[in-house]
Amino acid sequence: MSTLTPPPSTHGPIVLRAEDVWKSYDDGAIAVLKGIDFTATAGETVALCGPSGCGKSTLLHLFGGLDEPERGRIFVNNIEVNRQRDLLRLLRHEVGFVFQLHNLIPDLTLEENCLIPSVAAGTDRRVARRRLHELTERTGLTHRLGQRIQKLSGGERQRTALCRALMNRPKILLADEPTGSLDEGTSAIVFQLLLDVAATEGVTLLMATHDRGLADRCDRLLEMHDGRIYEPAPV
Amino acid sequence: MIFFKLILTNLRRHRIRSFISIAGIAFSVAAMLTVVTILQGAIGMFSGILSSDSEIIVFERNVSDLFFSNVPPSVASEVAGWAMVSHADPVLFGIVSSADHPIITCFGVTPEDARIRNATWISGDRTRFARNSDDVVLGSRAAEFLSAKVDSYVPIGHGTFHVIGILKTANGFEDGGVFMPLGAAQKFFHKEGSSVITIKLRHKEDAAAFKARVKQAYPNLIGLENAEFSRSYSQFKILKATAWAVGGCGLILGGLGVANTMIMSVFTRIREIAILRVNGFSNMQVAGMIFGESSLVSAFGAIAGLLIGTVALFALKLVPALDGYVDATIHPAVMFLVAILALLTGVAGALYPAMYAVRVRAVEALRFE
């Protein structure tokens, strides 16, 4: 399979690259990725569409260093993601994750949840707070800083997750069905915010989604099925 | 601050489980503190008997128990004649029993003995001591449980004795004991000499010279300064070891409680740990969170345990039957050691849970519901 390269308009340095990546579960019984080749450039927004279980999340996890391919190589910022790589640095400074279920810690406040990456990275508290206020202002959450997660709406929770993912200024955002648990209206708002923030921060967005309508608004839309990535056929 | 809140949050989230763990450590600490303090007090009291107005005790070398020591009768008078010695008092220890009391400590002493001279006589006349071979003086606790008064007769062991005085001492063993004239005690216990000789020197700095002379003159005997004796006497060592072992077992149980709590804590927050890892938490940070939680449980447990132990000791001291036997003085070193052991137990209890938490694979844990 040929490498799915970005269109010329978005050509910048390649920041995400997968080379002939294979991955299966249950001792090879369930093959989810079958020789994936993929690249994404800096600042590009890429949507991965496809049915459940087609390997979208797995690919995101591989780029985030949360899992390892059985075969093939994964590169982030031109450095291979493997055991030798400093995975902590990757997670702390290079990539940010947004999940379908917001994955926030319910006993902490919005502010505390957002500050978790800065605690992990040992960022100076004043610097972290300044960044937090910058992000919450952009996402319209400033007035909810002291709220516990249980008291936030679904949209607010997902916006909080977005702030947390961007806390340490990563240049790559891996979003796994970020609007999957939201209603249509909220979903559109959160998605637009995701695109806006990605554009303002110059972040590369790789997003897994079922929603073709949202996916169409990304720079590139790719389809995944049967463990492979395809350019969608023009309508 | 957020790191600390992550630790505290989990304790608050499972309040009852945290409370049970803290209680486990607290009762272990209290048990250890109480047992160690009581036994140290008992050792202190026994040492106190030997060190009444004396600096050195002489006894048979290599005996496992002072009750089996036999110092020849001539030694006391010979040693008393040495220029460096102010006085030498032979003391014979024996265990006797009465109808309702299986163990009564018996002291065979001379009228000049410090225990007789310095004690507070509640009734009776000190000058009458040792006039007759069946005369005894009772400690006030012994008089109480034997229901004896001055001039009454009490059955002790296989004999009946005439009570000529009752005295009060701060030492529980002495206060619950029977004082016999040395000769009567030797006859009663079928012993020729004494168990020990307590020595008062004219100048304390002569201690080394005195011990060397004892070694030279009586190769079968040994002279030890009081502190030296407390450190080296095998019975004390056994008692101390027992106390720490019993307390240690309690702490191990407490530690298992902490381990159980912590492993449950890790299992129930596995997704949370995965979230932290995805957000860049290192192995050290995840383990630190688990150890922090267990240390907090141990610290709360240790504080509560020290309070419970202290109250228990004072309560025991107030029990009339134990009056004089329990020394509730808690040594700061014991408190410190117990607290440190509790913390170490907590940390040890968190070892496996921390290892488990560190091995959590975020990608799998995020699927965990």
Interface residues (C-beta under 8 A of the other chain):
Chain A: H61 G64 L66 D67 L88 L91 R92 H93 F97 F99 N103 L104 I105 D107 L108 E112 L115 I116 P117 V119 A120 A121 R164 N168
Chain B: I2 F3 K5 L6 T9 R12 R13 R271 E272 I275 L276 R277 V278 N279 G280 F281 S282 Q285 R361 A362 V363 L366
